[in-house]
Amino acid sequence: MRIVQKMALGYLLLVLLPIIVFGGYLYNQFYMDVMSEYSEGKQKLVVQAGDGFRSSLKQVESIHALFMNNQQLIDYLNGNYSSELQHVYNYLKDIRPLFIYAQSRDNGISSLKLYKTLPKVHSVDGELEDLERINEEPLALLEGVKVDEGVWLRSASSDIAELPSLSYYQRIYNNSYTKPLAVLEIKTNESLISNFFKAVDVNHNMQVRIMQGGETAYSSEGAGQDDELTASLLAMADESDQGYAYSSKQRALVNSLTIPELSTTFYFFSQMDEVFVDIRTKTLVLALILLVSLAVLTGIYYATASSIVRRILGLAKHMRRGDESNLTFYKVGKSNDEIDLLTRSYNSLVQRIDELLNTVHKAELMKKEADYLVLQAQIKPHFLYNTLESIRMLAEINNDQEVVDATYTFGRLLRYTLNSGDNETRLQHEIDNVKHYLDMHKLRMLDRLSFSIQVLTEIDDIRCPRFILQPLVENCIQHGIGQSRKRGEIDIVVRREGAELQIVIADNGPGIPAERLELIRGVLSNERDREELQNENSGHGLYNVSERIRAFYGGHTRLLIESCEGEGTKYILRLTVSPLGGSAAREG
């Protein structure tokens, strides 16, 4: 029963709780992502609408070029007409149409007016007046700008709930831009800003605030907007690089846009709850369905787990009662599921254990017979060694030195080969065995074979696997010297290079074809299947030597092969061993 409780607790902690936590995290992440995407999209809309608003401002500013490039107007403002008749005639003929045309270009323009600097130029009420009648603020601002620039001014109003209007001022100069002749004043109506607001507030649910010089110039909600939330949103928007900020707690968003021409920043406030009402409703419904489904599945899981656990507990209780004297089968069910499979496996194991217990006695009886066979196998090699020794003694009696040497060498080879001891030996013994092997082949090949063995370092304390050199020397004889009619030479050199012991076995045979050499190298590096190396002339000898030295020495131990057709073959064993000193040499 405790297992069922632990499974239920584990289900709650490892399945149910992580799903709820992870689901809440995903919902929150999804909510934040949607808020971010909505805010970015709203900011793009504000920027696009701002570009259109700035284009409207540029269109108003372009009216100055109409007046500045009109030569008749320049002549008039210069006072080039002496009589009143000329003034009236030229004004009605050339200048009045200019006012009418400029004002008709843009519905956002409420009035156009010129303030002349020369007293002798005739005034026209509402269109051309004396400079003294203009406000001092635009004149002061114009003193600080270049001759080809103007200034924008906002109409001052005590009511910040009233939408402000804008006025543009720029000087009119003579042809040489050395003398100011007049100041152009262009007043716009509220449509210029209201069209900008309409382009941004497509749903008509935004609150707008205009800030200039740190003060509120306009607020769509009047003077009651300086609450803590608004102030924090304004500060967040000013610090943000994206131009917008939102409060997750209050579900409020503010988008900002600065118009450099007006030295003014526009802030657009909107409530994001309206955007997420539908999403939130669907999310809650989905979460409710998920929780109900999870509860139903939990009940099904608990019932299923309880049934399975009861069967497992019954099997476990039966297994605990079993010992050497009580090995009985457990009843197998009819469902053929994994538990029944486990039960059948247990019954098979019980049967196998019973069989093994019965065979232990037979094994004990056969042990003495096996020991006898081992002793008998040890006697046979000794009989062979004694026979060879008798032959050698007879050859010595008859003064046949060649037979003596051949018998002695063959005996040493047999002792090394038939030794049933450890699978490893001293490297010096391995080299001695190779020398005996070459001596035997030299008795057969006579002058067709010569060899040399040079040990240029101390190797007394170095151990190695048995028979790692003889397969390589055998390759040199069978596939190297044996395939050539010229005198064969085999050179074996043992030297040390840092932490590596290098054993080089070289012959002067016909070499290995390039394709075959590439195959051998691929097999040794485990890049190709070693079955490809098997043919009628060679097998796995090189691969076995390579794998044995790698397993024995580790590190960077490896077997390298260098060969060129017609120039012989060189086998290089690079063994990772501890650094030692000493040198020795031996010729054969």
DOZA-924705 format. One record per residue (C-alpha): x, y, z; residue number from 1; residue in three letters. Coordinates in pm, whole numbers, plus 50000, padded with zeros to 5 digits. Example, Ala and Ser with C-alpha at 12.3 -4.5 7.8 and 13.67 -1.06 7.14 Angstrom:
(node (51230 49550 50780) 1 'ala')
(node (51367 49894 50714) 2 'ser')
END
This chain:
(node (50000 50000 50000) 1 'met')
(node (50291 50229 50067) 2 'arg')
(node (50402 50185 49705) 3 'ile')
(node (50059 50301 49584) 4 'val')
(node (50081 50606 49809) 5 'gln')
(node (50432 50682 49687) 6 'lys')
(node (50320 50648 49325) 7 'met')
(node (50029 50885 49390) 8 'ala')
(node (50260 51134 49563) 9 'leu')
(node (50514 51099 49285) 10 'gly')
(node (50241 51160 49028) 11 'tyr')
(node (50136 51477 49209) 12 'leu')
(node (50491 51608 49249) 13 'leu')
(node (50645 51491 48922) 14 'leu')
(node (50349 51517 48682) 15 'val')
(node (50056 51721 48806) 16 'leu')
(node (50241 52004 48980) 17 'leu')
(node (50500 52055 48701) 18 'pro')
(node (50218 52064 48443) 19 'ile')
(node (50032 52332 48639) 20 'ile')
(node (50347 52537 48699) 21 'val')
(node (50468 52499 48343) 22 'phe')
(node (50121 52577 48207) 23 'gly')
(node (50109 52896 48416) 24 'gly')
(node (50455 52991 48297) 25 'tyr')
(node (50359 52932 47933) 26 'leu')
(node (50041 53135 47975) 27 'tyr')
(node (50232 53423 48131) 28 'asn')
(node (50500 53402 47861) 29 'gln')
(node (50235 53396 47590) 30 'phe')
(node (50059 53691 47751) 31 'tyr')
(node (50383 53893 47770) 32 'met')
(node (50473 53806 47410) 33 'asp')
(node (50132 53921 47287) 34 'val')
(node (50164 54242 47489) 35 'met')
(node (50509 54306 47346) 36 'ser')
(node (50396 54241 46988) 37 'glu')
(node (50089 54460 47036) 38 'tyr')
(node (50300 54740 47184) 39 'ser')
(node (50551 54720 46900) 40 'glu')
(node (50273 54725 46641) 41 'gly')
(node (50113 55025 46812) 42 'lys')
(node (50448 55204 46818) 43 'gln')
(node (50495 55142 46445) 44 'lys')
(node (50149 55291 46386) 45 'leu')
(node (50244 55598 46593) 46 'val')
(node (50569 55640 46400) 47 'val')
(node (50392 55608 46064) 48 'gln')
(node (50127 55859 46168) 49 'ala')
(node (50406 56086 46296) 50 'gly')
(node (50576 56070 45958) 51 'asp')
(node (50252 56183 45797) 52 'gly')
(node (50218 56464 46053) 53 'phe')
(node (50573 56583 45988) 54 'arg')
(node (50500 56571 45615) 55 'ser')
(node (50205 56804 45676) 56 'ser')
(node (50436 57040 45866) 57 'leu')
(node (50682 57035 45578) 58 'lys')
(node (50399 57114 45339) 59 'gln')
(node (50312 57419 45546) 60 'val')
(node (50678 57525 45558) 61 'glu')
(node (50702 57495 45178) 62 'ser')
(node (50464 57795 45143) 63 'ile')
(node (50758 58016 45241) 64 'his')
(node (50930 57918 44915) 65 'ala')
(node (50631 58047 44717) 66 'leu')
(node (50669 58390 44873) 67 'phe')
(node (51048 58396 44875) 68 'met')
(node (51074 58303 44508) 69 'asn')
(node (50813 58552 44389) 70 'asn')
(node (51010 58845 44241) 71 'gln')
(node (50708 59075 44227) 72 'gln')
(node (50660 59029 44603) 73 'leu')
(node (51029 59099 44668) 74 'ile')
(node (51011 59415 44457) 75 'asp')
(node (50699 59523 44641) 76 'tyr')
(node (50853 59467 44985) 77 'leu')
(node (51168 59651 44871) 78 'asn')
(node (50954 59962 44808) 79 'gly')
(node (51037 59977 44435) 80 'asn')
(node (50695 60130 44357) 81 'tyr')
(node (50681 60504 44420) 82 'ser')
(node (50315 60591 44364) 83 'ser')
(node (50016 60460 44549) 84 'glu')
(node (49859 60357 44221) 85 'leu')
(node (50155 60132 44142) 86 'gln')
(node (50135 59980 44489) 87 'his')
(node (49769 59898 44455) 88 'val')
(node (49795 59775 44099) 89 'tyr')
(node (50093 59543 44161) 90 'asn')
(node (49952 59416 44490) 91 'tyr')
(node (49619 59322 44333) 92 'leu')
(node (49785 59185 44021) 93 'lys')
(node (50073 58976 44168) 94 'asp')
(node (50053 58948 44545) 95 'ile')
(node (49687 58893 44631) 96 'arg')
(node (49663 58586 44402) 97 'pro')
(node (49971 58449 44581) 98 'leu')
(node (49793 58468 44918) 99 'phe')
(node (49481 58306 44776) 100 'ile')
(node (49676 58022 44611) 101 'tyr')
(node (49893 57950 44917) 102 'ala')
(node (49596 57933 45152) 103 'gln')
(node (49400 57709 44919) 104 'ser')
(node (49677 57448 44910) 105 'arg')
(node (49610 57319 45261) 106 'asp')
(node (49284 57304 45452) 107 'asn')
(node (49479 57307 45775) 108 'gly')
(node (49591 57670 45720) 109 'ile')
(node (49366 57921 45893) 110 'ser')
(node (49550 58244 45797) 111 'ser')
(node (49853 58380 45609) 112 'leu')
(node (50010 58715 45694) 113 'lys')
(node (50325 58916 45613) 114 'leu')
(node (50478 59165 45857) 115 'tyr')
(node (50685 59417 45653) 116 'lys')
(node (50996 59592 45777) 117 'thr')
(node (50990 59906 45551) 118 'leu')
(node (50740 60177 45652) 119 'pro')
(node (50711 60310 45297) 120 'lys')
(node (50557 59987 45177) 121 'val')
(node (50180 60013 45178) 122 'his')
(node (49997 59796 45434) 123 'ser')
(node (49697 59573 45366) 124 'val')
(node (49485 59474 45665) 125 'asp')
(node (49483 59104 45734) 126 'gly')
(node (49755 59030 45477) 127 'glu')
(node (50041 59279 45489) 128 'leu')
(node (50097 59465 45814) 129 'glu')
(node (50375 59651 45997) 130 'asp')
(node (50638 59450 46183) 131 'leu')
(node (50551 59625 46510) 132 'glu')
(node (50220 59440 46520) 133 'arg')
(node (50381 59093 46546) 134 'ile')
(node (50445 58930 46885) 135 'asn')
(node (50792 58959 47029) 136 'glu')
(node (50833 58582 47091) 137 'glu')
(node (50862 58477 46721) 138 'pro')
(node (51100 58768 46651) 139 'leu')
(node (51324 58661 46937) 140 'ala')
(node (51325 58301 46818) 141 'leu')
(node (51402 58401 46458) 142 'leu')
(node (51714 58582 46576) 143 'glu')
(node (51866 58249 46669) 144 'gly')
(node (51803 58054 46345) 145 'val')
(node (51962 58057 46001) 146 'lys')
(node (51826 58266 45711) 147 'val')
(node (51673 57957 45547) 148 'asp')
(node (51503 57828 45861) 149 'glu')
(node (51185 57910 46046) 150 'gly')
(node (51023 57838 46382) 151 'val')
(node (50701 57676 46498) 152 'trp')
(node (50504 57812 46790) 153 'leu')
(node (50216 57664 46982) 154 'arg')
(node (49922 57882 47068) 155 'ser')
(node (49915 57950 47441) 156 'ala')
(node (49597 57844 47624) 157 'ser')
(node (49509 57824 47992) 158 'ser')
(node (49293 57516 47933) 159 'asp')
(node (49509 57209 47866) 160 'ile')
(node (49198 57019 47754) 161 'ala')
(node (49177 57247 47450) 162 'glu')
(node (49360 57116 47143) 163 'leu')
(node (49642 57362 47056) 164 'pro')
(node (49694 57521 46716) 165 'ser')
(node (50034 57583 46556) 166 'leu')
(node (50189 57885 46386) 167 'ser')
(node (50494 57896 46158) 168 'tyr')
(node (50724 58200 46122) 169 'tyr')
(node (51006 58263 45875) 170 'gln')
(node (51173 58576 45736) 171 'arg')
(node (51149 58701 45377) 172 'ile')
(node (51479 58842 45248) 173 'tyr')
(node (51588 59037 44946) 174 'asn')
(node (51749 58857 44654) 175 'asn')
(node (52094 58869 44810) 176 'ser')
(node (51970 58750 45155) 177 'tyr')
(node (52131 59055 45315) 178 'thr')
(node (51823 59245 45423) 179 'lys')
(node (51507 59109 45592) 180 'pro')
(node (51201 59251 45418) 181 'leu')
(node (50921 59080 45609) 182 'ala')
(node (50821 58798 45842) 183 'val')
(node (50582 58530 45710) 184 'leu')
(node (50323 58406 45959) 185 'glu')
(node (50126 58088 45882) 186 'ile')
(node (49860 57991 46135) 187 'lys')
(node (49711 57643 46126) 188 'thr')
(node (49386 57520 46271) 189 'asn')
(node (49325 57218 46495) 190 'glu')
(node (49282 56981 46198) 191 'ser')
(node (49659 56947 46157) 192 'leu')
(node (49696 56783 46499) 193 'ile')
(node (49352 56620 46509) 194 'ser')
(node (49424 56435 46183) 195 'asn')
(node (49743 56307 46341) 196 'phe')
(node (49549 56183 46645) 197 'phe')
(node (49288 56013 46424) 198 'lys')
(node (49561 55826 46236) 199 'ala')
(node (49698 55692 46565) 200 'val')
(node (49376 55631 46758) 201 'asp')
(node (49190 55414 46509) 202 'val')
(node (48965 55270 46783) 203 'asn')
(node (48895 55608 46953) 204 'his')
(node (48989 55471 47295) 205 'asn')
(node (49318 55647 47364) 206 'met')
(node (49411 55930 47595) 207 'gln')
(node (49663 56177 47457) 208 'val')
(node (49911 56406 47628) 209 'arg')
(node (50138 56666 47468) 210 'ile')
(node (50451 56766 47660) 211 'met')
(node (50669 57062 47575) 212 'gln')
(node (50960 57180 47784) 213 'gly')
(node (50863 56946 48068) 214 'gly')
(node (50513 57094 48092) 215 'glu')
(node (50180 56957 47979) 216 'thr')
(node (50055 57149 47673) 217 'ala')
(node (49750 56933 47614) 218 'tyr')
(node (49575 56644 47786) 219 'ser')
(node (49264 56476 47650) 220 'ser')
(node (49155 56400 48009) 221 'glu')
(node (49205 56754 48132) 222 'gly')
(node (49409 56835 48443) 223 'ala')
(node (49338 56511 48629) 224 'gly')
(node (49610 56302 48467) 225 'gln')
(node (49906 56358 48700) 226 'asp')
(node (49858 56039 48898) 227 'asp')
(node (50135 55803 49003) 228 'glu')
(node (50069 55547 48725) 229 'leu')
(node (50080 55812 48452) 230 'thr')
(node (50399 55962 48589) 231 'ala')
(node (50568 55621 48606) 232 'ser')
(node (50458 55533 48252) 233 'leu')
(node (50590 55867 48121) 234 'leu')
(node (50925 55805 48290) 235 'ala')
(node (50942 55448 48153) 236 'met')
(node (50861 55568 47800) 237 'ala')
(node (51129 55840 47818) 238 'asp')
(node (51390 55585 47931) 239 'glu')
(node (51288 55319 47678) 240 'ser')
(node (51479 55283 47352) 241 'asp')
(node (51169 55147 47179) 242 'gln')
(node (50961 55456 47252) 243 'gly')
(node (50692 55271 47445) 244 'tyr')
(node (50632 55123 47788) 245 'ala')
(node (50358 54919 47952) 246 'tyr')
(node (50258 54819 48301) 247 'ser')
(node (50159 54453 48336) 248 'ser')
(node (49998 54522 48670) 249 'lys')
(node (49774 54804 48546) 250 'gln')
(node (49739 54667 48189) 251 'arg')
(node (49827 55012 48058) 252 'ala')
(node (50038 55105 47754) 253 'leu')
(node (50195 55435 47655) 254 'val')
(node (50348 55509 47314) 255 'asn')
(node (50557 55820 47265) 256 'ser')
(node (50680 56019 46965) 257 'leu')
(node (50897 56330 46961) 258 'thr')
(node (50853 56586 46680) 259 'ile')
(node (51185 56777 46655) 260 'pro')
(node (51031 57060 46451) 261 'glu')
(node (50796 57141 46739) 262 'leu')
(node (51028 57042 47027) 263 'ser')
(node (50725 56849 47147) 264 'thr')
(node (50660 56491 47261) 265 'thr')
(node (50326 56320 47209) 266 'phe')
(node (50215 56045 47450) 267 'tyr')
(node (49931 55804 47367) 268 'phe')
(node (49781 55606 47658) 269 'phe')
(node (49567 55297 47601) 270 'ser')
(node (49423 55019 47817) 271 'gln')
(node (49532 54672 47705) 272 'met')
(node (49251 54484 47878) 273 'asp')
(node (49027 54542 47581) 274 'glu')
(node (49279 54370 47357) 275 'val')
(node (49307 54059 47574) 276 'phe')
(node (48947 54009 47687) 277 'val')
(node (48876 53749 47420) 278 'asp')
(node (49217 53579 47465) 279 'ile')
(node (49176 53564 47842) 280 'arg')
(node (48826 53415 47815) 281 'thr')
(node (48940 53143 47575) 282 'lys')
(node (49245 53073 47791) 283 'thr')
(node (49036 53030 48104) 284 'leu')
(node (48797 52794 47926) 285 'val')
(node (49089 52592 47792) 286 'leu')
(node (49253 52580 48136) 287 'ala')
(node (48928 52460 48293) 288 'leu')
(node (48893 52184 48032) 289 'ile')
(node (49256 52087 48088) 290 'leu')
(node (49212 52064 48464) 291 'leu')
(node (48896 51852 48433) 292 'val')
(node (49067 51622 48184) 293 'ser')
(node (49371 51600 48410) 294 'leu')
(node (49153 51507 48708) 295 'ala')
(node (48977 51231 48510) 296 'val')
(node (49307 51097 48379) 297 'leu')
(node (49450 51108 48731) 298 'thr')
(node (49167 50887 48857) 299 'gly')
(node (49217 50641 48570) 300 'ile')
(node (49592 50642 48633) 301 'tyr')
(node (49546 50579 49005) 302 'tyr')
(node (49307 50287 48947) 303 'ala')
(node (49534 50131 48683) 304 'thr')
(node (49848 50182 48893) 305 'ala')
(node (49681 50027 49199) 306 'ser')
(node (49587 49715 49003) 307 'ser')
(node (49938 49679 48859) 308 'ile')
(node (50108 49744 49192) 309 'val')
(node (49900 49480 49370) 310 'arg')
(node (50015 49216 49121) 311 'arg')
(node (50377 49330 49152) 312 'ile')
(node (50360 49324 49532) 313 'leu')
(node (50223 48967 49523) 314 'gly')
(node (50511 48855 49301) 315 'leu')
(node (50765 49040 49520) 316 'ala')
(node (50627 48875 49838) 317 'lys')
(node (50653 48532 49677) 318 'his')
(node (51011 48603 49565) 319 'met')
(node (51113 48707 49918) 320 'arg')
(node (50991 48372 50056) 321 'arg')
(node (51202 48178 49805) 322 'gly')
(node (51540 48027 49903) 323 'asp')
(node (51750 47720 49820) 324 'glu')
(node (51507 47491 50001) 325 'ser')
(node (51188 47661 49879) 326 'asn')
(node (51188 47718 49503) 327 'leu')
(node (50826 47717 49382) 328 'thr')
(node (50653 47861 49077) 329 'phe')
(node (50424 48167 49096) 330 'tyr')
(node (50081 48154 48936) 331 'lys')
(node (50076 48317 48592) 332 'val')
(node (49778 48531 48492) 333 'gly')
(node (49589 48526 48162) 334 'lys')
(node (49643 48885 48045) 335 'ser')
(node (49982 48822 47879) 336 'asn')
(node (50104 49167 47976) 337 'asp')
(node (50447 49271 48104) 338 'glu')
(node (50377 49148 48459) 339 'ile')
(node (50281 48803 48331) 340 'asp')
(node (50596 48809 48118) 341 'leu')
(node (50795 48895 48432) 342 'leu')
(node (50625 48610 48618) 343 'thr')
(node (50710 48361 48341) 344 'arg')
(node (51069 48487 48346) 345 'ser')
(node (51081 48435 48723) 346 'tyr')
(node (50943 48082 48688) 347 'asn')
(node (51205 48010 48419) 348 'ser')
(node (51472 48147 48651) 349 'leu')
(node (51352 47923 48933) 350 'val')
(node (51366 47624 48704) 351 'gln')
(node (51714 47720 48584) 352 'arg')
(node (51840 47768 48942) 353 'ile')
(node (51706 47424 49032) 354 'asp')
(node (51887 47274 48735) 355 'glu')
(node (52209 47451 48829) 356 'leu')
(node (52188 47330 49188) 357 'leu')
(node (52152 46974 49059) 358 'asn')
(node (52453 47011 48833) 359 'thr')
(node (52680 47150 49106) 360 'val')
(node (52736 46802 49241) 361 'his')
(node (52824 46676 48895) 362 'lys')
(node (53071 46963 48855) 363 'ala')
(node (53242 46870 49182) 364 'glu')
(node (53276 46511 49066) 365 'leu')
(node (53424 46622 48733) 366 'met')
(node (53675 46856 48896) 367 'lys')
(node (53919 46577 48982) 368 'lys')
(node (53903 46448 48626) 369 'glu')
(node (53970 46800 48490) 370 'ala')
(node (54269 46838 48722) 371 'asp')
(node (54407 46512 48588) 372 'tyr')
(node (54363 46626 48228) 373 'leu')
(node (54549 46952 48307) 374 'val')
(node (54842 46757 48451) 375 'leu')
(node (54841 46535 48145) 376 'gln')
(node (54844 46840 47910) 377 'ala')
(node (55144 46977 48100) 378 'gln')
(node (55334 46651 48066) 379 'ile')
(node (55310 46642 47683) 380 'lys')
(node (55511 46967 47616) 381 'pro')
(node (55778 46852 47863) 382 'his')
(node (55808 46523 47677) 383 'phe')
(node (55853 46720 47351) 384 'leu')
(node (56119 46947 47507) 385 'tyr')
(node (56307 46644 47644) 386 'asn')
(node (56298 46473 47305) 387 'thr')
(node (56443 46785 47132) 388 'leu')
(node (56713 46804 47400) 389 'glu')
(node (56809 46442 47333) 390 'ser')
(node (56836 46514 46958) 391 'ile')
(node (57056 46816 47030) 392 'arg')
(node (57288 46609 47253) 393 'met')
(node (57324 46342 46982) 394 'leu')
(node (57409 46614 46727) 395 'ala')
(node (57676 46750 46957) 396 'glu')
(node (57822 46403 46996) 397 'ile')
(node (57838 46378 46615) 398 'asn')
(node (57982 46734 46585) 399 'asn')
(node (57688 46852 46365) 400 'asp')
(node (57670 47217 46479) 401 'gln')
(node (57395 47319 46236) 402 'glu')
(node (57160 47053 46375) 403 'val')
(node (57256 47159 46727) 404 'val')
(node (57171 47525 46654) 405 'asp')
(node (56849 47438 46471) 406 'ala')
(node (56730 47209 46751) 407 'thr')
(node (56816 47464 47019) 408 'tyr')
(node (56643 47749 46836) 409 'thr')
(node (56335 47539 46760) 410 'phe')
(node (56316 47436 47127) 411 'gly')
(node (56323 47797 47239) 412 'arg')
(node (56047 47882 46993) 413 'leu')
(node (55832 47595 47119) 414 'leu')
(node (55883 47693 47483) 415 'arg')
(node (55776 48051 47411) 416 'tyr')
(node (55483 47942 47195) 417 'thr')
(node (55349 47662 47417) 418 'leu')
(node (55393 47851 47742) 419 'asn')
(node (55052 47841 47911) 420 'ser')
(node (55133 48116 48160) 421 'gly')
(node (55039 48482 48154) 422 'asp')
(node (54932 48648 47828) 423 'asn')
(node (55200 48915 47869) 424 'glu')
(node (55577 48900 47891) 425 'thr')
(node (55886 49119 47902) 426 'arg')
(node (55964 49302 47579) 427 'leu')
(node (56316 49156 47582) 428 'gln')
(node (56168 48804 47572) 429 'his')
(node (55942 48903 47279) 430 'glu')
(node (56247 49033 47090) 431 'ile')
(node (56444 48713 47172) 432 'asp')
(node (56153 48506 47035) 433 'asn')
(node (56158 48708 46710) 434 'val')
(node (56533 48647 46681) 435 'lys')
(node (56482 48270 46719) 436 'his')
(node (56203 48289 46462) 437 'tyr')
(node (56434 48464 46214) 438 'leu')
(node (56715 48218 46291) 439 'asp')
(node (56488 47930 46191) 440 'met')
(node (56396 48100 45861) 441 'his')
(node (56763 48175 45797) 442 'lys')
(node (56842 47802 45821) 443 'leu')
(node (56592 47751 45538) 444 'arg')
(node (56666 48057 45324) 445 'met')
(node (57043 48073 45387) 446 'leu')
(node (57196 48376 45212) 447 'asp')
(node (56862 48496 45078) 448 'arg')
(node (56781 48634 45424) 449 'leu')
(node (56975 48868 45649) 450 'ser')
(node (56845 49055 45951) 451 'phe')
(node (56956 49292 46224) 452 'ser')
(node (56805 49375 46564) 453 'ile')
(node (56910 49698 46734) 454 'gln')
(node (56786 49788 47082) 455 'val')
(node (56891 50149 47143) 456 'leu')
(node (56729 50199 47481) 457 'thr')
(node (56678 50025 47815) 458 'glu')
(node (56381 49783 47795) 459 'ile')
(node (56437 49551 48094) 460 'asp')
(node (56139 49691 48287) 461 'asp')
(node (55900 49712 47989) 462 'ile')
(node (55630 49448 47950) 463 'arg')
(node (55421 49378 47643) 464 'cys')
(node (55152 49139 47514) 465 'pro')
(node (55287 48813 47375) 466 'arg')
(node (55326 48777 46997) 467 'phe')
(node (55302 49144 46890) 468 'ile')
(node (55626 49137 46685) 469 'leu')
(node (55624 48789 46529) 470 'gln')
(node (55312 48855 46309) 471 'pro')
(node (55482 49165 46167) 472 'leu')
(node (55809 48978 46098) 473 'val')
(node (55607 48696 45942) 474 'glu')
(node (55440 48951 45711) 475 'asn')
(node (55786 49077 45609) 476 'cys')
(node (55894 48722 45515) 477 'ile')
(node (55575 48595 45348) 478 'gln')
(node (55451 48909 45170) 479 'his')
(node (55783 49088 45141) 480 'gly')
(node (56101 48884 45098) 481 'ile')
(node (55914 48568 44995) 482 'gly')
(node (55769 48754 44693) 483 'gln')
(node (56108 48881 44570) 484 'ser')
(node (56408 48707 44406) 485 'arg')
(node (56665 48949 44545) 486 'lys')
(node (56836 48908 44880) 487 'arg')
(node (56598 48991 45161) 488 'gly')
(node (56683 49221 45452) 489 'glu')
(node (56483 49272 45771) 490 'ile')
(node (56588 49544 46015) 491 'asp')
(node (56439 49578 46364) 492 'ile')
(node (56518 49894 46563) 493 'val')
(node (56396 49976 46915) 494 'val')
(node (56443 50335 47025) 495 'arg')
(node (56281 50588 47259) 496 'arg')
(node (56124 50920 47162) 497 'glu')
(node (56012 51104 47476) 498 'gly')
(node (55723 50918 47638) 499 'ala')
(node (55697 50677 47342) 500 'glu')
(node (55890 50359 47269) 501 'leu')
(node (55926 50314 46894) 502 'gln')
(node (55976 49970 46737) 503 'ile')
(node (56046 49976 46362) 504 'val')
(node (56038 49654 46152) 505 'ile')
(node (56144 49717 45790) 506 'ala')
(node (56200 49493 45487) 507 'asp')
(node (56323 49552 45132) 508 'asn')
(node (56047 49353 44965) 509 'gly')
(node (55821 49460 44676) 510 'pro')
(node (55606 49682 44903) 511 'gly')
(node (55228 49706 44936) 512 'ile')
(node (55007 49836 44651) 513 'pro')
(node (54861 50180 44723) 514 'ala')
(node (54499 50058 44719) 515 'glu')
(node (54576 49771 44958) 516 'arg')
(node (54778 50004 45184) 517 'leu')
(node (54487 50249 45202) 518 'glu')
(node (54252 49963 45298) 519 'leu')
(node (54488 49840 45574) 520 'ile')
(node (54524 50189 45720) 521 'arg')
(node (54147 50238 45713) 522 'gly')
(node (54094 49912 45904) 523 'val')
(node (54362 49996 46162) 524 'leu')
(node (54200 50336 46227) 525 'ser')
(node (53856 50166 46256) 526 'asn')
(node (53725 50369 45962) 527 'glu')
(node (53659 50059 45749) 528 'arg')
(node (53525 49710 45818) 529 'asp')
(node (53805 49467 45903) 530 'arg')
(node (53628 49193 45704) 531 'glu')
(node (53745 49379 45391) 532 'glu')
(node (54104 49299 45494) 533 'leu')
(node (54050 48922 45472) 534 'gln')
(node (54170 48754 45150) 535 'asn')
(node (54341 48436 45047) 536 'glu')
(node (54685 48563 45150) 537 'asn')
(node (54627 48754 45473) 538 'ser')
(node (54382 48787 45758) 539 'gly')
(node (54345 48986 46071) 540 'his')
(node (54703 48967 46204) 541 'gly')
(node (54780 49339 46164) 542 'leu')
(node (54441 49442 46308) 543 'tyr')
(node (54484 49211 46609) 544 'asn')
(node (54832 49348 46683) 545 'val')
(node (54701 49705 46659) 546 'ser')
(node (54405 49644 46890) 547 'glu')
(node (54611 49449 47146) 548 'arg')
(node (54879 49718 47189) 549 'ile')
(node (54613 49991 47213) 550 'arg')
(node (54430 49801 47486) 551 'ala')
(node (54755 49717 47670) 552 'phe')
(node (54935 50053 47661) 553 'tyr')
(node (54653 50305 47605) 554 'gly')
(node (54741 50670 47542) 555 'gly')
(node (54847 50744 47184) 556 'his')
(node (54971 50391 47116) 557 'thr')
(node (54925 50293 46751) 558 'arg')
(node (55056 50080 46463) 559 'leu')
(node (55168 50272 46153) 560 'leu')
(node (55252 50128 45812) 561 'ile')
(node (55470 50297 45551) 562 'glu')
(node (55520 50131 45214) 563 'ser')
(node (55599 50214 44855) 564 'cys')
(node (55585 49964 44569) 565 'glu')
(node (55936 49843 44483) 566 'gly')
(node (56095 49997 44794) 567 'glu')
(node (55978 49770 45078) 568 'gly')
(node (55752 49805 45381) 569 'thr')
(node (55802 49956 45726) 570 'lys')
(node (55590 49870 46034) 571 'tyr')
(node (55615 50123 46318) 572 'ile')
(node (55484 50051 46668) 573 'leu')
(node (55460 50366 46880) 574 'arg')
(node (55403 50250 47239) 575 'leu')
(node (55315 50493 47520) 576 'thr')
(node (55545 50390 47808) 577 'val')
(node (55714 50567 48101) 578 'ser')
(node (56048 50739 48012) 579 'pro')
(node (56361 50532 48086) 580 'leu')
(node (56726 50551 47980) 581 'gly')
(node (56989 50305 47855) 582 'gly')
(node (57085 50155 47518) 583 'ser')
(node (57192 49823 47373) 584 'ala')
(node (57256 49667 47029) 585 'ala')
(node (57251 49314 46888) 586 'arg')
(node (57322 49184 46537) 587 'glu')
(node (57199 48859 46384) 588 'gly')
END
